[in-house]
Amino acid sequence: MTLVDPDVANPDPDKGTTIHVTLEDSALAAALGWSQGVPNAEVRLNRIGDEFDPLTLLTDSTGTAVHETTLPGQYRLAAYRGLEQEEAGPTGGTARAFGDGGKVWLHPPQLVELALSTDQAGSLVVSEIQMYGRFEPGAPYSDYRWFEYFELYNNSDSTLYLDGMIWGRAFDIDADYTNTAYPCAVTLPWRTDSSGVWTMWIHQFPGTGSQYPVLPGKAVVVAMDAVDHSVIHPNLPDLTHADFELEGNSDPDNPDVPNLKEVGTRISWTGHGLQLKGGVPWFIALSIDVGSLESRHDSWAQGEWLKIPSDHIVDMVMFSGWTPATDQIAPYCDQYVHRDLDRLEARTGYYVPLTLQRKPLDAIGGLLRLQDLNVSYLDFHEATRTPGWVRQPDGGF
């Protein structure tokens, strides 16, 4: 990692890439004295397909950072700023975080503007994700993947109910687009529709309204298979006490754990429910009658698509591997979904002992509050798995 302090390095703004960071909330920016730009914001720059870790810059007093030797290409770009305690007067002493991110094409010299969103509070969020990962080479269980799970956390101060809510994945350009020509241009309306998220793959929580409450500050685990996976390998989790499990047409069923049925227009190939693959957006949405959803079919798409209205989307998360080999697998369009839902995927190494976990922001009234910027890259980091409980992780961005 390379840290560039603009007040020391004195970069030349006429060379390379100039990045200017502001807040979307102009009134809050004025109250914080950041009307010119956000000072001391951390900016990360990663050239897609590059073997190196992201370059880290720091903005100056005007919210500006300059990288003089930027190579042309497509980049992942993100900026983050947290409030120090002495700065939190305009927010009532409450810790706040701000972030933006995305994929951009850079052809220096060039100016890039980033507008940081403010963290959100008071919702159900995805707090942890255990995806299929890497075992040691040659292991006889290297294709075993049924230990996946995701965790939901009540990030509000009110009881929330899971009854009828839906979990699913949005459009996947790698799997759902059957033509090789112009995939980003042709699929743009499917990926960035501001009015909703298009999907064929849906699981629905059981319940009729108030059977499955989640208390403030509590987490629930949804397993692919609610069994003890440690019998396969000691590094795998025992999920027999999961709160829910995904229903498939050929998976083991734990009779003590409620099932999330598949209710989309297509059924997952695994027989165990939806696999948590990277490179696609995953969402949790409010209860809705799936049969009433707007549908659509295009000749190149592999089935009938349903649209979940944007005002029903409770949380969304994206993740992928950031390696040269992974970057070459599929085309990287600038956006997977509309930027109001998520702006940049989290980075993962797909290592089995680790999961993606949402970062803590603050404790309010004794309840841990998790960061929710709608920028997965900033909201999540990798840590040792903790299914069913949320802890204060070490470090973080």
RABELSUL-V711034 format. One record per residue. N is the residue number from 1. RES is the residue in one small letter. SS is DSSP state (a for helix, b for strand, c for the rest). PHI is phi in whole degrees, -180 to 180 (* if undefined). PSI is psi in whole degrees, -180 to 180 (NA if undefined). Layout:
BEGIN
N;RES;SS;PHI;PSI  N;RES;SS;PHI;PSI
END
This chain:
BEGIN
1;m;c;*;135  2;t;c;-115;125  3;l;b;-106;124  4;v;b;-112;113  5;d;b;-93;112  6;p;a;-64;-26  7;d;a;-76;-13  8;v;a;-106;-43  9;a;a;-77;-22  10;n;c;50;58  11;p;c;-67;158  12;d;c;-94;113  13;p;c;-68;-12  14;d;c;-84;-2  15;k;c;-118;156  16;g;c;61;-140  17;t;b;-116;127  18;t;b;-103;127  19;i;b;-116;121  20;h;b;-112;126  21;v;b;-113;125  22;t;b;-129;174  23;l;b;-98;143  24;e;c;-65;-37  25;d;c;-85;96  26;s;a;-67;-33  27;a;a;-66;-43  28;l;a;-68;-37  29;a;a;-59;-43  30;a;a;-64;-42  31;a;a;-64;-32  32;l;a;-87;-6  33;g;c;78;27  34;w;c;-112;27  35;s;c;-62;-33  36;q;c;-75;-27  37;g;c;158;169  38;v;c;-91;113  39;p;c;-77;152  40;n;c;57;31  41;a;c;-83;140  42;e;b;-89;125  43;v;b;-115;131  44;r;b;-119;137  45;l;b;-132;120  46;n;b;-131;118  47;r;b;-77;122  48;i;c;-63;128  49;g;c;93;-4  50;d;c;-83;143  51;e;c;-81;-6  52;f;c;-95;157  53;d;c;-68;161  54;p;c;-58;142  55;l;b;-78;139  56;t;b;-114;127  57;l;b;-118;165  58;l;b;-129;131  59;t;c;-76;154  60;d;c;-88;-166  61;s;c;-66;-16  62;t;c;-101;9  63;g;c;78;24  64;t;b;-115;137  65;a;b;-133;145  66;v;b;-127;131  67;h;b;-115;112  68;e;c;-77;-24  69;t;c;-115;38  70;t;c;-68;127  71;l;c;-83;146  72;p;c;-61;148  73;g;b;150;-177  74;q;b;-91;135  75;y;b;-128;151  76;r;b;-93;129  77;l;b;-133;131  78;a;b;-144;152  79;a;b;-138;144  80;y;b;-142;144  81;r;b;-148;127  82;g;b;-107;153  83;l;c;-83;132  84;e;c;-76;158  85;q;a;-57;-39  86;e;a;-73;-11  87;e;a;-96;-9  88;a;a;-84;10  89;g;a;-56;-49  90;p;a;-64;-15  91;t;a;-108;19  92;g;c;72;25  93;g;c;81;4  94;t;c;-88;135  95;a;c;-65;133  96;r;c;-130;157  97;a;b;-132;154  98;f;b;-137;140  99;g;b;-160;158  100;d;b;-151;161  101;g;b;-173;169  102;g;b;166;-180  103;k;b;-108;130  104;v;b;-136;153  105;w;b;-96;128  106;l;b;-116;131  107;h;c;-136;79  108;p;c;-63;155  109;p;c;-74;141  110;q;b;-156;146  111;l;b;-107;130  112;v;b;-121;130  113;e;b;-103;131  114;l;b;-119;132  115;a;b;-116;113  116;l;b;-79;129  117;s;b;-82;161  118;t;b;-99;143  119;d;c;-57;149  120;q;c;-105;149  121;a;c;-128;161  122;g;c;84;43  123;s;c;-148;174  124;l;b;-85;132  125;v;b;-129;153  126;v;b;-74;120  127;s;b;-107;-19  128;e;b;-156;146  129;i;b;-137;121  130;q;b;-105;104  131;m;c;-100;166  132;y;c;-57;139  133;g;c;-142;-167  134;r;b;-89;134  135;f;c;-103;178  136;e;c;-66;148  137;p;c;-57;137  138;g;c;80;3  139;a;c;-66;138  140;p;c;-67;-16  141;y;c;-104;20  142;s;c;-66;-18  143;d;c;-98;4  144;y;c;-76;126  145;r;c;-137;8  146;w;c;-85;7  147;f;c;-90;4  148;e;c;-63;150  149;y;b;-158;163  150;f;b;-132;156  151;e;b;-122;139  152;l;b;-114;142  153;y;b;-129;135  154;n;b;-82;102  155;n;c;-91;17  156;s;c;-116;-178  157;d;c;-108;17  158;s;c;-127;154  159;t;c;-70;133  160;l;b;-115;155  161;y;b;-121;132  162;l;c;-85;-12  163;d;c;-49;123  164;g;c;77;-6  165;m;c;-66;160  166;i;b;-123;147  167;w;b;-124;135  168;g;b;-168;-179  169;r;b;-119;143  170;a;c;-85;-173  171;f;c;-52;132  172;d;c;-114;108  173;i;c;-66;-26  174;d;c;-75;-37  175;a;c;-107;-26  176;d;c;-101;-2  177;y;b;-112;121  178;t;c;-99;-3  179;n;c;-104;150  180;t;c;-95;-8  181;a;c;-94;128  182;y;c;50;52  183;p;a;-62;-37  184;c;a;-71;-41  185;a;a;-69;-45  186;v;a;-69;-37  187;t;a;-92;0  188;l;a;-54;-45  189;p;a;-62;-28  190;w;a;-77;-35  191;r;a;-86;-33  192;t;c;-121;29  193;d;c;-66;119  194;s;c;-72;-17  195;s;c;-92;-8  196;g;b;175;177  197;v;b;-114;128  198;w;b;-89;135  199;t;b;-153;155  200;m;c;-118;-14  201;w;b;-112;109  202;i;b;-140;134  203;h;b;-112;145  204;q;b;-123;134  205;f;c;-67;147  206;p;c;-75;179  207;g;c;109;155  208;t;c;-115;6  209;g;c;153;-45  210;s;c;-144;31  211;q;c;-87;-23  212;y;c;-128;76  213;p;b;-79;152  214;v;b;-124;115  215;l;c;-73;156  216;p;c;-55;135  217;g;c;76;10  218;k;c;-109;156  219;a;b;-123;150  220;v;b;-127;149  221;v;b;-111;132  222;v;b;-114;110  223;a;b;-92;150  224;m;c;-65;-51  225;d;c;-132;122  226;a;c;-85;68  227;v;c;-132;175  228;d;b;-86;100  229;h;a;-81;-10  230;s;a;-69;-14  231;v;a;-70;-21  232;i;c;-82;-42  233;h;c;-159;138  234;p;c;-64;-18  235;n;c;-80;-8  236;l;c;-92;154  237;p;c;-82;151  238;d;b;-89;110  239;l;c;-109;21  240;t;c;-64;-22  241;h;c;-104;20  242;a;c;-60;155  243;d;c;-80;-31  244;f;b;-146;165  245;e;b;-141;154  246;l;b;-76;144  247;e;c;-99;131  248;g;c;-128;180  249;n;c;-94;0  250;s;c;-149;25  251;d;c;-103;161  252;p;c;-68;146  253;d;c;-118;125  254;n;c;-88;113  255;p;c;-66;-15  256;d;c;-91;-2  257;v;c;-120;123  258;p;b;-63;148  259;n;b;-101;147  260;l;b;-100;110  261;k;b;-74;152  262;e;b;-83;122  263;v;c;-127;12  264;g;c;-81;-174  265;t;c;-84;-9  266;r;c;-134;153  267;i;c;-108;139  268;s;c;-63;147  269;w;c;-74;-19  270;t;c;-71;-27  271;g;c;79;-2  272;h;c;-119;5  273;g;c;103;-179  274;l;c;-66;130  275;q;c;-84;138  276;l;c;-81;75  277;k;c;-83;156  278;g;c;-86;170  279;g;c;81;9  280;v;c;-136;155  281;p;b;-83;137  282;w;b;-115;140  283;f;b;-136;153  284;i;b;-118;133  285;a;b;-134;159  286;l;c;-63;160  287;s;c;-56;136  288;i;c;-156;150  289;d;c;-78;107  290;v;a;-60;-34  291;g;a;-66;-16  292;s;a;-95;-3  293;l;c;-73;147  294;e;b;-61;137  295;s;b;-122;162  296;r;b;-158;148  297;h;c;-143;129  298;d;c;-117;154  299;s;c;-60;-32  300;w;c;-86;-14  301;a;b;-86;148  302;q;c;-92;54  303;g;c;139;-174  304;e;c;-89;131  305;w;b;-104;143  306;l;b;-116;145  307;k;b;-107;119  308;i;b;-85;120  309;p;b;-58;143  310;s;a;-58;-36  311;d;a;-73;-3  312;h;a;-99;-13  313;i;b;-74;119  314;v;b;-90;-42  315;d;b;-158;154  316;m;b;-142;145  317;v;b;-142;146  318;m;b;-134;149  319;f;b;-154;155  320;s;b;-164;165  321;g;c;-81;138  322;w;c;-108;71  323;t;c;-129;157  324;p;a;-56;-40  325;a;a;-66;-44  326;t;a;-66;-39  327;d;a;-64;-22  328;q;c;-89;-6  329;i;c;-70;-44  330;a;c;-140;157  331;p;c;-67;139  332;y;c;-99;98  333;c;c;-73;157  334;d;c;-63;-30  335;q;c;-136;139  336;y;c;-88;-37  337;v;c;-141;174  338;h;c;-60;141  339;r;c;-66;-17  340;d;c;-70;-19  341;l;c;-97;-45  342;d;c;-165;145  343;r;c;-112;-27  344;l;c;-159;134  345;e;c;-70;149  346;a;b;-70;155  347;r;b;-98;131  348;t;c;-138;150  349;g;c;-98;-2  350;y;c;58;41  351;y;b;-94;131  352;v;c;-56;-42  353;p;c;-70;-10  354;l;b;-110;154  355;t;b;-130;163  356;l;b;-83;128  357;q;b;-129;139  358;r;b;-71;139  359;k;c;-79;144  360;p;b;-76;150  361;l;b;-113;-46  362;d;b;-168;166  363;a;b;-112;122  364;i;b;-119;118  365;g;c;61;31  366;g;c;87;-6  367;l;b;-100;134  368;l;b;-73;130  369;r;b;-107;130  370;l;b;-99;149  371;q;c;-74;134  372;d;c;-141;90  373;l;c;-102;-2  374;n;c;60;32  375;v;c;-134;95  376;s;a;-56;-38  377;y;a;-59;-37  378;l;a;-86;-29  379;d;a;-82;-21  380;f;b;-122;153  381;h;b;-145;169  382;e;b;-90;138  383;a;b;-156;166  384;t;b;-61;135  385;r;c;-59;145  386;t;c;-142;67  387;p;c;-64;126  388;g;c;96;-9  389;w;c;-147;153  390;v;c;-116;126  391;r;c;-117;169  392;q;c;-80;106  393;p;c;-77;158  394;d;c;-81;145  395;g;c;68;-150  396;g;c;118;164  397;f;c;-91;NA
END
